[in-house]
Amino acid sequence: MNKDKFFFFGFGQTAKYFVNNLEKSKKKFSLSATNTKKTTLKTFGKKKFLSFKFKDKFYDKKLIKNLSEADYVLISIPPQKKRDLVLKSFGKFLKNSKFKKLIYLSATSVYGNHNGKWVNENSKLKGNTKFGLGRKIVEKSWIKFRDLHKLDINILRVSGIYSKESNVLKKISKKNIYVKEKKYFSRIRIEDLAQIIKKMFYARQSFLILNASDDKPATNIEVANFAAKLLKIKNLKPMPISNFKNKMIKEFYKDSKKVSNKKMKNKLLIKLKYPTYKEGLRNIFNNS
């Protein structure tokens, strides 16, 4: 049986959980990846793999061979100055490569602020925050590149990721505060995101643009109160956004929307392991 060859631009939490998912499914595969420091042989789980240096416009030329032989390419590197580093440096190689499917991990910030209303893949992209504008511009670049070269390039718009390593339980237990203003957000547990990525790679459909979200968008206040209840915290304090010094938090809370996952579930035939934040957070709490 031939091994599927994966190439990862960026090998962070999402890529690692995805590789774990592949290993559990007993698929035969090999992988290569990039990092920002130096080319090195790494080990993750049971896999040894080459991780090539790629930072800004500088990269190890040896990665071109691995990229050209890849069956599947996952891009999780965020935009830099409203440009995609991968497309900028490797577009000329990708247009002539033999990959079966490429997935660009975008974000639901492309939708921008819809004042708590539902959005889906056909909704207007109103993103104009530091997060949303860059993603929106980069998505258009990938779609243009896809249409020009007739390549199976797919876009996954990812909602707020939470995991055992990073979640609202940890944040609230440290600070006992939450954002006072009521905003709607959608979320996805990292294990479900890994499952969605795998299904998308092996889907028969091409040129997909899908949302990766769970079944229950909720306000920051609902989620904070649920986390506080699990932790038995009774003195949770609301804090106005204006009081936060972190500029990224202020940018994040400019948007409010409920992200539909109907198309994703219909196209990929997925049953989420953690369909709402309640199952996801309760599982983390019970296993911490």
C-alpha positions in Angstrom: 0.0 0.0 0.0 1.4 3.4 -1.0 1.9 6.0 1.7 0.1 9.3 1.5 2.7 12.1 1.6 1.7 15.2 3.6 3.4 18.6 3.6 2.7 21.1 6.4 3.4 24.8 6.1 3.6 25.4 9.8 3.5 22.6 12.4 1.6 24.0 15.3 -1.3 22.7 17.5 -3.7 22.1 14.6 -1.2 20.2 12.5 -0.1 18.0 15.4 -3.7 17.1 16.4 -4.4 16.3 12.7 -1.3 13.9 12.6 -2.5 12.3 15.8 -5.9 11.7 14.1 -4.2 10.2 11.1 -2.2 7.8 13.2 -5.3 6.7 15.1 -7.0 5.9 11.9 -4.2 3.6 10.9 -3.5 5.4 7.6 -0.1 4.9 6.1 1.5 8.3 5.6 4.7 10.3 5.7 5.1 14.0 6.4 7.4 17.0 6.0 6.9 20.4 7.5 8.3 23.9 7.9 9.5 25.8 10.9 11.0 29.3 11.4 14.4 28.4 12.9 16.5 25.7 11.1 16.2 22.6 9.0 16.2 19.5 11.3 15.1 16.0 11.6 12.2 15.8 14.1 10.1 13.2 15.8 6.4 13.5 16.5 4.6 10.5 17.9 5.9 7.5 16.0 6.9 9.6 13.0 10.3 11.0 12.1 10.2 13.8 9.6 12.2 16.6 8.1 11.2 20.1 9.1 12.6 22.7 6.8 13.5 26.3 7.6 11.0 28.8 6.2 10.9 32.4 7.5 9.6 35.4 5.6 11.0 35.0 2.1 13.9 32.8 3.2 13.6 29.0 2.9 15.7 25.9 2.6 15.7 25.0 -1.1 15.8 21.3 -0.2 12.1 21.5 0.7 11.1 21.9 -2.9 11.6 18.2 -3.6 9.4 17.2 -0.7 6.8 19.7 -1.6 6.7 18.6 -5.3 6.2 15.0 -4.2 3.4 15.7 -1.7 -0.1 14.3 -2.2 -1.7 16.7 0.4 -0.6 20.2 1.5 -1.9 21.9 4.7 -1.2 25.6 5.2 -1.7 27.0 8.7 0.7 30.0 8.5 -1.3 33.2 9.1 -1.1 36.2 6.7 1.8 38.6 7.0 1.1 42.2 6.1 -2.1 41.0 4.2 -0.1 38.6 2.1 0.3 34.9 2.1 3.9 33.9 2.5 3.4 30.4 1.0 1.7 31.6 -2.1 4.3 34.4 -2.5 7.3 32.1 -2.2 6.0 28.8 -3.5 3.2 29.6 -6.0 5.6 29.0 -8.9 6.3 25.5 -7.6 2.7 24.6 -6.5 1.2 25.4 -10.0 3.3 22.6 -11.5 3.2 20.2 -8.6 1.1 17.0 -8.5 -0.7 17.4 -5.2 -4.2 15.9 -4.9 -5.6 18.5 -2.6 -4.4 21.6 -0.7 -6.2 23.1 2.3 -5.7 26.7 3.3 -6.7 27.2 7.0 -8.5 30.6 7.0 -10.7 31.9 9.8 -14.3 33.0 10.4 -13.0 36.5 11.0 -13.4 37.0 7.2 -17.1 37.5 7.9 -16.5 40.4 10.1 -19.3 41.8 12.3 -22.9 40.7 11.6 -24.3 41.9 14.9 -25.0 38.4 16.2 -26.8 37.2 13.1 -26.1 33.9 11.4 -23.5 33.7 8.6 -22.7 30.8 6.2 -20.3 30.3 3.3 -22.3 32.5 1.0 -22.5 35.5 3.4 -20.9 38.8 2.7 -17.2 38.9 3.8 -17.2 42.1 5.9 -14.0 41.4 7.8 -12.1 44.6 8.5 -10.2 43.9 11.7 -6.5 43.2 11.8 -7.5 39.4 11.7 -10.3 39.5 9.2 -9.0 41.8 6.6 -5.7 39.9 6.0 -7.6 36.6 5.9 -10.1 38.0 3.4 -7.4 39.3 1.0 -5.4 36.0 1.2 -8.5 33.9 0.6 -9.1 35.9 -2.6 -5.5 35.3 -3.7 -5.8 31.6 -3.2 -9.1 31.4 -5.1 -7.6 33.4 -8.0 -4.6 31.1 -8.1 -6.9 28.0 -7.9 -9.1 29.2 -10.8 -6.1 30.2 -12.9 -4.3 26.8 -12.6 -7.3 24.5 -12.1 -5.9 23.1 -8.8 -7.9 21.4 -6.0 -7.4 24.2 -3.5 -9.8 24.3 -0.6 -10.5 26.8 2.2 -11.5 26.0 5.7 -12.8 28.9 7.7 -12.0 28.0 11.3 -13.9 29.3 14.3 -12.3 29.9 17.7 -10.2 26.9 18.6 -10.1 25.5 22.1 -8.3 22.5 23.5 -7.0 20.9 26.7 -4.0 23.2 26.4 -5.8 26.4 25.8 -9.4 27.1 26.9 -11.7 29.4 28.8 -11.4 27.3 32.0 -7.8 28.1 32.3 -8.3 31.8 31.5 -11.1 32.3 34.1 -9.4 30.3 36.8 -6.4 32.7 36.5 -8.2 36.1 36.3 -11.9 35.6 37.4 -12.9 38.1 34.7 -14.9 38.1 31.5 -15.7 40.7 28.8 -18.8 42.6 29.8 -20.2 43.3 26.3 -22.4 40.6 24.9 -20.9 39.2 21.6 -21.8 36.0 19.7 -19.0 33.6 18.7 -18.6 30.1 17.3 -16.0 27.6 18.5 -14.5 24.3 17.5 -12.7 21.8 19.7 -9.3 20.9 18.3 -10.0 17.2 18.0 -13.1 18.0 15.9 -11.1 20.3 13.7 -8.5 17.6 13.1 -11.3 15.3 12.0 -12.8 17.9 9.7 -9.4 18.5 8.0 -8.9 14.7 7.5 -12.4 14.4 6.0 -11.8 17.4 3.7 -8.5 16.0 2.4 -10.1 12.7 1.5 -13.4 14.1 0.2 -14.4 13.4 -3.4 -15.6 17.0 -3.8 -13.1 19.6 -5.0 -12.7 23.4 -4.5 -14.6 23.4 -1.2 -15.0 26.4 1.0 -16.4 25.4 4.4 -16.8 26.6 8.0 -15.3 24.6 10.8 -17.6 25.3 13.7 -19.6 23.4 16.3 -23.4 23.3 16.5 -23.9 26.0 19.1 -22.7 29.5 18.7 -22.9 31.3 22.1 -22.1 34.6 23.7 -18.9 35.1 25.6 -21.1 35.6 28.7 -22.8 32.2 28.4 -19.5 30.4 28.0 -17.9 32.3 30.9 -20.8 31.6 33.2 -20.7 27.9 32.2 -17.0 27.7 32.9 -17.4 29.5 36.2 -20.1 27.0 37.2 -17.8 24.1 36.5 -15.0 25.7 38.5 -17.4 26.7 41.3 -16.3 30.4 40.9 -19.0 32.7 42.3 -17.2 36.1 42.1 -16.8 36.3 38.3 -16.3 40.0 37.4 -17.5 41.6 34.1 -14.9 44.0 32.6 -15.6 46.4 29.7 -13.6 45.9 26.6 -12.2 49.4 26.9 -10.4 48.3 30.2 -8.3 45.6 28.4 -4.8 46.7 27.4 -4.4 43.8 25.0 -5.0 45.2 21.5 -5.7 41.7 20.0 -8.6 41.2 22.5 -10.1 44.6 21.5 -9.8 43.6 17.8 -11.4 40.2 18.4 -14.4 41.6 20.3 -15.3 44.0 17.4 -17.1 41.2 15.7 -20.3 39.3 16.7 -21.8 36.5 14.6 -23.2 32.9 14.6 -21.4 30.7 12.2 -23.3 27.9 10.5 -21.7 24.5 10.1 -24.5 22.9 8.1 -22.7 22.9 4.8 -19.6 21.4 6.4 -21.6 18.6 8.0 -23.5 17.9 4.9 -20.5 17.8 2.5 -18.2 15.9 4.8 -20.8 13.7 6.6 -19.3 14.5 10.0 -20.6 13.8 13.5 -18.8 16.1 15.9 -17.3 14.5 19.0 -17.9 17.8 20.9 -21.0 19.3 19.3 -21.2 22.3 21.7 -18.9 24.1 24.1 -20.7 22.4 27.0 -19.5 18.9 26.1 -16.1 20.2 25.1 -15.5 22.1 28.3 -17.0 19.5 30.6 -14.7 16.9 29.1 -11.7 19.1 29.7 -12.8 19.8 33.3 -13.5 16.1 34.1 -10.1 15.1 32.7 -7.9 17.8 34.0 
